Amino acid sequence: MQFIDFKAGRVFFAAILGLSVAGCSVPDQPTEIHDPYESTNRRVHDFNRNLDRTIVRPISEVYGEGVPGRAQQGISNFAANASLPSAFVNAILQGDIEGAGQNGFRFVVNTLIGFAGILDPATEMGIPEESADFGETLAVWGAAEGAYVELPVLGPSTQRDAAGRIVDIFTNPLSYALEAPVNALPPIAGAASRFGDRYRFSDTIDSVLYESADSYAQARLLYLQSRRFEVGQTNDDALIDPYEDPYDTVYDE
């Protein structure tokens, strides 16, 4: 019981930390890029790009070319299934009862019928995943996006999403239910799945990191566009990038 109380205390502390960090600067409906830490972010971006060049990309190539496709899919399925309890919790926190029920049902089906999620019968049964994380939960609760930040290893983020990442460490019930060494399987599968994603989307990622004129500005723009769309905080006039050439227009011939 004391162990459970300690875990609950960590979740409560992390939630308070998330709210306190996320509730800073910029309006709730951001329409431009807010990057007061750009000089620091660019140094972190250079570190992340070097890390990708020397470690992440080579490992992803070995993983993508050396591990059979079906095995990669099974690992990705397992990692996605293991993350569903966290999505279930966040859907509840967001008041999305239907999404929570869908995630819960999907987790039960894939765990029981899909061999702990290695297979994905839920998708074939028409039960898709409802993505939800604590950064999104903070947005639903009205926390501002905060400044753009690039995190070491993890990459592009915002103050709100960075706080959400911290809280998400503690919001997955599986991390409390599973004991060592089994509890190490979900994070290991998650890491392997990310290497698989890096391999599958290598052309797009390489074009951003190594072929664009300003990889930092490009990665920032793409992240903010995608994330604001996910949390429903975007519009047609959003994200006027100060690094974008206003005369760089493509016309149909």
C-alpha positions as CSV (number, residue, x, y, z in Angstrom):
1,M,0.0,0.0,0.0
2,Q,2.8,2.4,0.8
3,F,4.4,1.6,-2.5
4,I,1.1,2.5,-4.4
5,D,0.8,5.7,-2.4
6,F,4.4,6.6,-3.3
7,K,3.6,6.0,-7.0
8,A,0.5,8.1,-6.7
9,G,2.5,10.9,-5.1
10,R,4.9,10.9,-8.0
11,V,2.0,11.2,-10.4
12,F,0.5,14.0,-8.5
13,F,3.8,15.8,-8.3
14,A,4.5,15.3,-12.0
15,A,1.0,16.7,-12.8
16,I,1.6,19.8,-10.8
17,L,5.0,20.2,-12.4
18,G,3.4,19.8,-15.8
19,L,0.8,22.5,-15.1
20,S,3.3,24.9,-13.7
21,V,5.7,24.6,-16.5
22,A,3.1,24.6,-19.3
23,G,1.2,27.6,-18.1
24,C,3.7,30.1,-19.4
25,S,3.8,32.7,-22.2
26,V,2.0,32.8,-25.6
27,P,-1.8,32.7,-26.1
28,D,-3.9,29.5,-25.9
29,Q,-4.5,29.7,-29.7
30,P,-1.0,30.3,-31.0
31,T,-0.7,31.7,-34.5
32,E,3.0,32.2,-34.8
33,I,6.3,30.7,-33.7
34,H,7.4,31.6,-30.2
35,D,11.1,30.7,-29.8
36,P,12.8,32.9,-27.2
37,Y,15.4,30.2,-26.6
38,E,16.5,29.8,-30.2
39,S,20.2,30.1,-29.7
40,T,20.1,27.3,-27.1
41,N,17.7,25.3,-29.2
42,R,20.0,25.5,-32.2
43,R,22.9,24.1,-30.2
44,V,20.7,21.2,-29.0
45,H,19.5,20.7,-32.6
46,D,23.1,20.4,-33.7
47,F,23.8,17.8,-31.0
48,N,20.7,15.9,-32.0
49,R,21.6,16.0,-35.7
50,N,25.1,14.7,-35.0
51,L,23.6,12.0,-32.8
52,D,21.3,11.0,-35.6
53,R,24.2,10.9,-38.1
54,T,26.6,8.9,-36.0
55,I,24.3,6.6,-34.0
56,V,20.6,6.7,-34.7
57,R,20.6,6.5,-38.5
58,P,23.2,3.7,-38.7
59,I,21.4,1.6,-36.1
60,S,18.1,2.2,-37.8
61,E,19.6,0.9,-41.1
62,V,20.9,-2.2,-39.4
63,Y,17.5,-2.7,-37.7
64,G,15.5,-2.0,-40.9
65,E,17.6,-4.2,-43.1
66,G,18.5,-7.0,-40.7
67,V,15.2,-7.6,-38.8
68,P,12.4,-9.3,-40.9
69,G,9.5,-7.1,-41.7
70,R,7.0,-9.2,-39.8
71,A,9.1,-9.1,-36.7
72,Q,9.4,-5.3,-37.0
73,Q,5.6,-5.1,-37.3
74,G,5.1,-7.3,-34.3
75,I,7.5,-5.2,-32.2
76,S,5.8,-2.0,-33.2
77,N,2.4,-3.6,-32.5
78,F,3.6,-4.6,-29.0
79,A,4.9,-1.2,-28.2
80,A,1.8,0.5,-29.4
81,N,-0.4,-1.8,-27.4
82,A,1.7,-1.3,-24.3
83,S,1.1,2.5,-24.6
84,L,-2.7,2.1,-24.7
85,P,-3.2,2.2,-20.9
86,S,-1.5,5.6,-20.8
87,A,-3.7,6.8,-23.7
88,F,-6.7,5.4,-21.7
89,V,-5.8,7.4,-18.6
90,N,-5.3,10.6,-20.7
91,A,-8.6,10.2,-22.5
92,I,-10.3,10.0,-19.1
93,L,-8.5,13.1,-17.9
94,Q,-9.7,14.9,-21.1
95,G,-13.2,13.8,-20.5
96,D,-13.2,11.7,-23.6
97,I,-15.1,8.7,-22.3
98,E,-15.8,7.3,-25.7
99,G,-12.1,7.4,-26.6
100,A,-11.1,5.9,-23.3
101,G,-13.5,3.1,-23.8
102,Q,-12.2,2.5,-27.3
103,N,-8.6,2.4,-26.1
104,G,-9.5,0.1,-23.2
105,F,-11.4,-2.3,-25.5
106,R,-8.6,-2.3,-28.0
107,F,-6.1,-3.1,-25.3
108,V,-8.1,-6.0,-24.0
109,V,-8.7,-7.4,-27.5
110,N,-5.0,-7.2,-28.6
111,T,-3.7,-8.4,-25.3
112,L,-5.9,-11.5,-25.1
113,I,-6.3,-12.4,-28.7
114,G,-3.2,-10.8,-30.2
115,F,-0.6,-12.4,-28.0
116,A,0.1,-9.4,-25.8
117,G,-0.3,-7.1,-28.7
118,I,2.2,-8.7,-31.1
119,L,-0.7,-9.1,-33.5
120,D,-3.4,-6.4,-34.1
121,P,-6.8,-8.1,-34.4
122,A,-8.5,-4.9,-33.0
123,T,-7.7,-3.0,-36.2
124,E,-9.2,-5.7,-38.3
125,M,-12.3,-5.6,-36.0
126,G,-12.6,-1.8,-36.6
127,I,-11.3,-0.6,-33.3
128,P,-8.7,2.1,-34.0
129,E,-6.5,3.7,-31.4
130,E,-7.5,7.1,-30.0
131,S,-4.2,8.9,-29.5
132,A,-3.9,10.8,-26.2
133,D,-1.0,12.0,-24.2
134,F,-0.6,14.4,-21.2
135,G,0.6,17.2,-23.4
136,E,-2.7,17.0,-25.2
137,T,-4.4,16.7,-21.8
138,L,-2.8,20.0,-20.7
139,A,-4.0,21.6,-23.9
140,V,-7.6,20.4,-23.2
141,W,-7.3,21.8,-19.6
142,G,-6.4,25.2,-21.1
143,A,-2.6,25.3,-20.5
144,A,-0.8,27.5,-23.0
145,E,1.7,26.0,-25.5
146,G,4.6,27.9,-24.1
147,A,7.9,28.4,-25.9
148,Y,9.3,26.1,-28.5
149,V,12.1,23.9,-27.2
150,E,14.3,21.2,-28.7
151,L,15.1,18.5,-26.2
152,P,18.3,16.5,-26.3
153,V,17.7,13.1,-27.9
154,L,13.9,13.6,-27.9
155,G,13.9,16.4,-30.4
156,P,11.3,19.1,-31.1
157,S,8.8,20.0,-28.4
158,T,7.2,22.9,-26.6
159,Q,7.2,23.7,-22.9
160,R,3.7,22.2,-22.5
161,D,4.6,19.0,-24.4
162,A,7.9,18.7,-22.5
163,A,6.0,18.8,-19.2
164,G,3.6,16.3,-20.7
165,R,6.4,13.9,-21.5
166,I,7.5,14.0,-17.8
167,V,4.0,13.2,-16.6
168,D,3.5,10.4,-19.2
169,I,6.4,8.5,-17.6
170,F,4.1,7.9,-14.6
171,T,0.6,7.7,-16.2
172,N,0.9,4.2,-17.7
173,P,-0.6,1.6,-15.3
174,L,1.5,-1.1,-16.8
175,S,4.6,0.4,-15.3
176,Y,3.1,-0.3,-11.9
177,A,1.5,-3.7,-12.7
178,L,4.5,-5.4,-14.3
179,E,7.5,-6.5,-12.3
180,A,11.2,-6.7,-13.4
181,P,12.4,-7.9,-15.8
182,V,9.1,-7.9,-17.7
183,N,8.5,-4.2,-17.1
184,A,11.6,-3.5,-19.3
185,L,9.9,-5.0,-22.4
186,P,7.6,-2.1,-23.3
187,P,10.4,0.6,-23.3
188,I,12.7,-1.7,-25.2
189,A,10.1,-2.4,-27.8
190,G,9.3,1.3,-28.0
191,A,12.9,2.2,-28.7
192,A,13.1,-0.5,-31.4
193,S,9.9,0.7,-32.9
194,R,11.4,4.2,-33.2
195,F,14.4,2.9,-35.0
196,G,12.0,1.2,-37.4
197,D,10.2,4.5,-37.9
198,R,13.5,6.2,-38.6
199,Y,14.3,3.6,-41.2
200,R,10.9,3.7,-42.9
201,F,10.8,7.5,-43.1
202,S,14.5,7.9,-43.7
203,D,14.0,9.9,-47.0
204,T,11.8,12.5,-45.4
205,I,13.9,12.8,-42.2
206,D,17.1,13.0,-44.2
207,S,15.7,15.7,-46.4
208,V,14.8,17.8,-43.4
209,L,18.0,17.2,-41.4
210,Y,20.6,17.2,-44.1
211,E,19.2,18.7,-47.3
212,S,17.2,21.7,-46.2
213,A,18.8,25.1,-46.1
214,D,18.0,25.5,-42.4
215,S,17.2,22.1,-40.8
216,Y,16.4,23.7,-37.4
217,A,13.7,26.1,-38.8
218,Q,12.3,23.3,-41.0
219,A,12.0,20.8,-38.1
220,R,10.5,23.4,-35.9
221,L,7.9,24.4,-38.4
222,L,6.9,20.8,-39.2
223,Y,6.6,19.9,-35.5
224,L,4.5,22.9,-34.6
225,Q,2.2,22.4,-37.6
226,S,1.7,18.8,-36.8
227,R,1.3,19.2,-33.0
228,R,-1.1,22.2,-33.2
229,F,-3.2,20.2,-35.6
230,E,-3.3,17.2,-33.2
231,V,-4.5,19.3,-30.3
232,G,-6.9,21.4,-32.4
233,Q,-5.0,24.7,-32.0
234,T,-4.4,25.8,-35.5
235,N,-6.0,27.8,-38.3
236,D,-5.3,28.8,-41.9
237,D,-3.2,31.8,-40.8
238,A,-1.1,29.8,-38.3
239,L,2.6,29.4,-38.3
240,I,4.0,32.3,-40.3
241,D,7.6,31.2,-40.3
242,P,10.1,34.1,-40.1
243,Y,12.7,32.0,-41.9
244,E,10.4,31.3,-44.9
245,D,11.1,33.2,-48.1
246,P,7.9,35.1,-48.9
247,Y,8.9,35.2,-52.6
248,D,9.6,31.4,-52.8
249,T,6.3,30.5,-54.6
250,V,5.7,27.5,-56.8
251,Y,3.4,28.1,-59.7
252,D,1.7,25.5,-61.8
253,E,2.9,25.5,-65.4
